[in-house]
Amino acid sequence: MRTLVRRHGALLWLLAALSMLVLFPRLIDMLKALEHEPVELKPGALLVSRPGRVSSAFDETVVLLLEAGPARSTWGLVLNRVRTHQNQPLPEGVDRWGGPVSTGHRTTLTLASPPPEGAQPLLTGLSWYEGSREPRLPVGSSLTFDGLSVWAPGQLEEELARGSWWVTEAHATDVFTAPGSLWVEHAARHL
């Protein structure tokens, strides 16, 4: 009888252990999902690349979306690149590489109040416009980017479904955070 009880006890213990091996990772994923509620893909959202999940062009990047929507192209700027995709210095008058595409296309993010004529509001206190920084803007309140990050309709949604990006809300201060620490700060919140 004791042998039978031991066998059933061992079998029950083995079943419990196997159940935990299967259920524990799912429980962790559910808790992580609750911890970081998804943010809608809209202008002003931040995309934080997940380690090993994106192409090398976006490895360890933080992208600020300037335009987004399910029926149109989505595009934005890489906030934390200070060299081009070919590891070359940036052109004169450019602060960051926003690419990986559209070399020569300049976009400026600014804290100027009031914003320059034609600027599009993005976040509280932050707007953007196409072109280089205007000379009248105070130093340190504007950044000019060369290049863009662009996705075809539905492409970014597919990347999100594969788990390539974390999406978070952006703040104007994110734009002016030191490029070397921006990805680390945001990725650490999700790991």
Residue pairs with C-beta under 8 A, 6 or more apart in sequence:
32 190
36 166
36 168
36 189
36 190
38 167
39 45
39 167
39 168
39 169
41 65
41 68
41 69
41 74
41 156
41 157
41 160
41 167
42 65
42 68
42 69
43 65
43 66
43 67
43 68
43 122
44 64
44 65
44 122
44 123
44 169
44 170
45 64
45 65
45 68
45 167
45 168
45 169
45 170
46 62
46 63
46 64
46 65
46 167
46 168
46 169
46 170
46 174
46 186
47 61
47 62
47 63
47 65
47 76
47 156
47 165
47 166
47 167
48 62
48 165
48 166
48 167
48 168
48 183
48 186
48 187
48 190
49 58
49 59
49 60
49 61
49 62
49 63
49 164
49 165
49 183
49 187
50 163
50 164
50 165
50 166
50 187
50 190
51 60
51 187
53 162
53 163
53 164
53 165
54 61
54 159
54 164
54 165
57 85
57 99
57 100
58 78
58 100
58 149
60 80
60 183
60 187
61 78
61 79
61 80
61 81
61 183
62 78
62 79
62 80
62 174
62 182
62 183
62 186
63 76
63 77
63 78
63 79
63 149
64 76
64 77
64 79
64 109
64 122
64 170
64 174
64 175
65 74
65 75
65 76
66 75
66 76
66 77
66 107
66 120
66 122
66 128
67 73
67 74
67 75
67 76
68 74
68 76
68 156
70 153
70 154
70 157
71 153
72 153
73 150
73 151
73 152
73 153
74 150
74 151
74 153
74 155
74 156
75 148
75 149
75 150
75 151
76 98
76 148
76 149
77 96
77 98
77 107
77 109
77 145
77 148
77 149
78 96
78 97
78 98
78 99
78 100
78 145
78 147
78 149
79 96
79 174
79 175
79 177
79 179
79 182
80 96
80 179
80 180
80 182
80 183
81 96
81 97
81 98
81 99
81 179
82 90
82 95
82 96
82 97
82 179
83 89
83 90
83 97
84 90
84 97
84 99
84 103
84 146
84 147
85 97
85 99
85 100
85 147
90 96
90 97
90 146
91 146
93 132
93 133
93 144
94 106
94 132
94 144
94 145
94 146
95 143
95 144
95 145
96 143
96 144
96 145
96 146
96 179
97 145
97 146
97 147
98 107
98 145
98 146
98 147
98 148
98 149
99 146
99 147
99 148
99 149
100 147
100 149
101 147
101 148
101 149
101 150
102 147
102 148
102 150
103 146
103 147
104 146
104 147
105 130
105 146
105 147
105 148
106 130
106 131
106 132
106 144
106 145
106 146
107 128
107 129
107 130
107 131
107 144
107 145
107 148
108 128
108 129
108 130
108 131
108 132
108 133
108 134
108 142
108 143
108 144
108 145
109 122
109 126
109 127
109 128
109 142
109 143
109 145
109 175
110 116
110 119
110 126
110 127
110 128
110 129
110 133
110 137
110 141
110 142
110 143
111 125
111 126
111 141
111 142
111 172
111 176
112 119
112 127
112 137
112 138
112 141
112 142
113 125
115 121
115 127
115 129
116 127
116 129
116 134
116 137
118 129
119 127
119 128
119 129
120 127
120 128
120 129
121 127
122 128
123 170
123 171
123 172
124 171
124 172
125 172
126 172
126 175
132 144
133 142
133 143
133 144
134 142
140 176
143 175
143 176
151 159
156 165
159 165
160 167
166 186
166 187
166 190
168 186
168 189
174 182
174 186
177 185
